[in-house]
Amino acid sequence: MGSLSKSHSFFYRNGLGLVAFSLFVVALIAQTFTGWHQHNAELQQDGAVAIGLLSYLGSGHFISATFENFESEFLQMALYVVLTVGLRQKGSAESKSLDEPEEVDREPVAGPDAPWPVRKGGLILKLYQYSLFIAFAILFLVSWGLHLYGSWTEHNEQNVLNGEAKDTVANYLTQANFWFETFQNWQSEFLSIASIVLLTIFLRQKGSPESKPVDAPHSQTGK
């Protein structure tokens, strides 16, 4: 089995991660350049001087737009990971079985091939058992904080252009703008979770691990 695995090319073994990350980089670069031009157009409309690309990367406009989206994606993944632990959906490929025990629920065994935290045991193992959710939760909180910082900075930049006083973070949090930005992204992520859970009851994608087999009955729960 090991020799068979070594015969595969690097891309074959890592293609999913490479393609996904490459798409992210391309989209981020496209967002950066289009956002830069849009922001400069808005500045010039307000009678301000256009800024360079490096300055734009540190602007509230870029930071807010970028981490506003990161935040919602990490929230989606954190919720998806933790909700699927205890909740079920009959017929969904994304749900654990309604009655049968699942491999993911078994207690970890400290075998020679087990990850280091499993072999270490104790508190390290306890943390490792929930490390996926913990990681997504931390990424969400960091992204939320940076989104707030960027949105607040952009808000104050606009206030200065309009000849108005700057707002404190606490005051900005009482205004609708930041929460509108937040909830318009969160609701789309909640809809995305509901869609993958419910659509996999009735629809199939041959070859995808996110789908049930094409000939599986709609009532079959799990992959």
PyMOL commands that set and color helices and strands:
alter all, ss='L'
color gray80, all
select helices_A, chain A and resi 2-6+10-45+53-57+60-86+103-105+116-120+122-129+131-161+169-172+176-202
alter helices_A, ss='H'
color red, helices_A
deselect
rebuild
show_as cartoon
